[in-house]
Amino acid sequence: MRRVFWDVLVNCNEYRMFRTQLPVDVSLGLDERLKTYPFPDKWELLSLELWEGEKGKKREEKRKPVADFMATGLLMDAISPRARILLEPLITTQVEFLPVETPVGPYYGLHVKYVDCLDVDHAEVVRFKSSGRIMEVIKYAFYWERLEDIHIFRLPELGLSRLFVSDEFKRVVEENGLTGLLFYPVPLADETG
């Protein structure tokens, strides 16, 4: 039986964002390590700042509220302690919670596991001409058995560009008033043909 999954994005238009001041070479090294699950090294506590906004828009940026889910400027989003407590029972085997220090208190970077579940033969995809790798998925088809008991995941074919969550994850977020996420239905291909 098909489950419902959502493509999820952090809402940076209505809520504040974190940023980090890592040197480019350190940031790139961290980005590469974040592509590996579990995190390959000992995690070192990162300090994040609130983003102040573009020139001429700083006042507008500072009026935005802080959310339970926030972008970090890294290849992972951050989650508040409250959101972690509510979601951890559902996603504990699918994420690592990496502690980060912020001006608004502790948060956790979400290091999300990849699940190899895209049924490429039945999905509608656009490929790069030069390499044949998948550039974009127009309509998704999944190996549903690989998504049993999965509530948050990334697809290896799309790297860190997309994050997917289950209907159960979305329900916990909405029922508890957790802020900062936008949910979009995952368009599904006809898997019968």
N, C-alpha and C positions, 0 to 999 in steps of 0.2 A: 504494500500500500504506500502510495506517495505521501510524504509529509510536506508541510509547508515550510519553506525557507525564505529568508529575506536577505537582500543585499543591504548592508548597513554602512552609513557614513556618519562621521562626527559632524555636528552642526556648528560650523565655525562662523556662520553669519549672525547667529543670535546669542552665542556664548563666547566667553573668553577662550584663549588658547594659551598653552605653555610654549616656551621656546627654550632651547639650550644654547649655551655659548661654547660648545666643544669646537676645538680647532678642526678644520676640514679633514685632515688626515685621520684624526681620532674618530670623527663622525662617520667617515666612510668605512673605517674598520669595524665600528660598532654596527653599522648598517649591514655589513656582510655577515657578522656573527648572528644578527637577528634573523637571518634567513635560515638558520639551523635550529632545529628543535630536538631536544631541549637545548637551552642556552649552553654553548660549548665551554665556557669558562666560568670562573667565579664571578658573580655579578658584583660590580662596584656601585655603590649608591651614587646616583646622579642627582645633581641639583638643577631644577628647572625654574625659570622665571616666567612671570606672566608677560605675554607679548603686549607691547605698548601701542601697537598700531602703526599704520602708514603715516607719513608726514601729512598733516592736515586733517587726519582722522583719529588722532590720539584720544581726544575727549569722548568721541563716539565709542571707541573701543573700550575705554575705561568704564563706561556706563553698562556694558554687557555683564550679565551675571556669570558666576563660575558654575560649571555644570558637574554632574557626576561622571560624565565621559568627556574627555578633552583631548584635542590634538596636541602633539608634543613637538612637532618639527622633526621627529625621528620616524623610523619605520614601524612605530607602534603607537597606539593610543594609550591614554592614562585613564584609570578608573579610581573613583573615590573609595575610601574604606567602607562606607555605607553600601555602595553598589557591590563591592566585593563580598561582603557578608551575605547579601541577598542572592547573589548569583553563583557563589562558589560551590554550593551543593550540586548545582546543575552542570557546571563547566570545569570542575576541578581536574579532570583527566585530559582536558583539551587545551589548557592554558598554563603558563607560568606567570605568577604575579611577581614582577620585579619591582622592588621598592624604589621610589623616587621622592626626593625632597622638593617641596614647593613652598612659596610664600603663604599659601592658604592651608598648609598642613600636609600630612603624608598622602601620597597617591601611589598607585601601582601601575607600572607599565604592563600592558597585556601582550604577552608573547604567545601568540596563537599557533597551534599545531596545524600542519598541512594534512589534508585527507585526499588521497588519490582516488577520487570518486567520479570524475567527469567522464561520461561516456561519449567520447569524441565522435564515434561513428554515428551517433544519433543526434548530437548537438549541432547547432548551426554556428559555425565559427568563421572568422576572418583571419587569414594567415599572412605573415610577412612574406613577400615574394622572394626575398633573398635567402632566408633561412628555413622557411616553412613552419616556423614556430607560430603558436597561436598569439595573435595580436589582440583579439577581442572575441568574446562569446556573445552572439546575438540572442540565441535561445539555448538554454541549458538542458542537458539530459544527464541523469545521474545513475550510478550503480547504487540503487537505494539500500541494498543490504550493507554497504560500507558506511552508511550514515545512521545506522541504528545507534541509539543512545548518544548521538553527537548533537551538540547544541551551538557550537561555534567552531568555525574552521576557515582555512584558506585553501585555495586550489593551487597545486604545484605549477600548473600551466600559466597561472596569472600572477604568481609571486605574491608580493606584499601589496599589490594594487587593489585587491578586493577582499572584503571580509563578509562572511555569511553567517547568519544566525537562524536558529529554529523559531518556530511559532511560540514554543514554550519560553524561550529566552525573551522574545518580544513581550509576551504576556507578563512575565516577572517585571520587566522594565516599566511597562505601562501601569500595572496594578499598584506599583510602589512609587510612582511618580518620579522615577529616575530620569534625569535630564541629560540632554546633549546628543542624542542619537536621532538619525533620520532613517526610516525603514522604507525600502522599495521592494515590491514583489519581484521575485526571481522569475523571469519569463521562461517558460518550459517549452521545449520542442515536443512534437508528437513522437513518442518513443515506440509506437506500435508498428510503424512502417519501416 
